[in-house]
Amino acid sequence: MDFAHGITLRRAGRRRDATALLTAARQAFAALGAEVHVERCDRELKTGSPTPRGADSGAAALTEQ
């Protein structure tokens, strides 16, 4: 439930709230040994992480999405 809610919040632009939920979901999945879901949480957390201002405007500056 935290995973889906976290994705929804991230897509709505609420990164801080999404990060908290996705981190909780990642910990729960890790405790269960669900590596596939842990990797999905990691991808979502990486996608939602902010990029530093003034970064290069080339292809390297593109986000995961």
C-alpha positions in Angstrom: 0.0 0.0 0.0 2.9 2.4 0.8 4.5 1.6 -2.5 1.4 2.6 -4.6 0.7 5.6 -2.5 4.3 6.7 -2.7 4.3 6.5 -6.5 1.1 8.5 -6.7 2.5 11.2 -4.5 5.7 11.3 -6.5 3.8 11.8 -9.7 1.8 14.5 -8.1 5.0 16.4 -7.3 5.0 15.7 -3.5 8.5 14.3 -3.4 9.2 14.5 0.3 6.0 12.7 1.2 6.6 10.1 -1.5 10.2 9.5 -0.3 9.0 8.7 3.2 6.4 6.2 2.0 8.7 4.6 -0.6 11.4 4.2 2.0 9.0 2.5 4.4 7.8 0.2 1.6 11.4 -0.6 0.7 12.2 -1.6 4.3 9.1 -3.8 4.5 9.9 -5.6 1.2 13.5 -6.1 2.3 12.3 -7.7 5.5 10.2 -10.1 3.5 13.1 -10.8 1.1 11.1 -9.5 -1.9 14.1 -8.3 -3.9 12.1 -7.5 -7.1 10.0 -5.1 -5.1 13.1 -3.6 -3.3 14.5 -2.9 -6.7 11.3 -1.2 -7.8 11.3 1.0 -4.7 15.0 1.9 -5.4 14.1 2.9 -9.0 11.1 5.0 -7.8 13.3 6.7 -5.1 16.0 7.4 -7.7 13.4 8.8 -10.2 11.9 11.1 -7.5 15.2 12.5 -6.3 15.8 16.1 -7.1 18.6 17.2 -9.4 20.9 19.9 -8.3 20.2 23.4 -9.8 22.5 24.6 -12.5 23.2 21.1 -13.7 24.2 20.6 -17.3 21.3 20.9 -19.7 22.5 18.0 -21.9 21.3 14.4 -22.1 23.1 13.7 -18.8 20.7 16.0 -17.0 17.7 14.0 -18.1 15.7 12.2 -15.3 14.9 8.5 -15.3 11.4 9.3 -16.5 
